[in-house]
Amino acid sequence: MTPPSPRHDFPVRASKDIYTGAVMALRSDEVEMPGGRLAVREILEHPGASRSPRSTRTTG
């Protein structure tokens, strides 16, 4: 089994909401990369999915 990758934390310098709806939201973050370079990351947020119970079919 492969060990999990280390988590990377990049400081957010600016954040802008692009879209907010009933099911999801989209925002754009300007983050500081190692070495001081700035990069833009688009983040899609949603509450997750719910799983419906399995269908129980009978044949014949």
N, C-alpha and C positions, 0 to 999 in steps of 0.2 A: 504494500500500500504506500502511495506517495504522500509525504507529509504536506500539510496545507501550505500554500504560499504565504509569505509574510504580508501583513496588511499595510497598505500605503496610505498615508494621510497627507493630503495636500491642503494648505490653508486657502480658504475661500476669500478672495479679495472683493468680489462683487457678485450679486445674484439678481436675476431678473425673471419674474414670472412671465411665461409666454402664453400659457393656456391653463385654465382651471375649469374642470367640468365635474359632473356628478360622479364619474367613475375613475377619472385620472387627472393628473396635473403634469405640466411640462414646464421646466425652468432651465435657464441657462446660467451656469456658474463660471466665473473667471477664477481660476485657481493658479497658485504659484507652484511651479514645478521645481525639482531639485536644480540648483544653479541659478534660481531667480527668474527664469523665463516664465511668462504668463501663457496660459492655455485656456481655451473655452471648452467646457464640458456640458452637454445637454443631458438633463436628468429627467427621466420619466418616473413619476410616483403613482402608485395605485395601492389600494387596500389589500390586494391579494385575491385569490380565487377561492371560492368555496366548492367543495366537492359534493356532488349529488350522489345519493345512494345508488348502488348498482341496480340495474334492472334485473328483475328475476322473471325470466320467461320459462314457460313450460311448453314442451312440444308434445303434440299428439293428443 
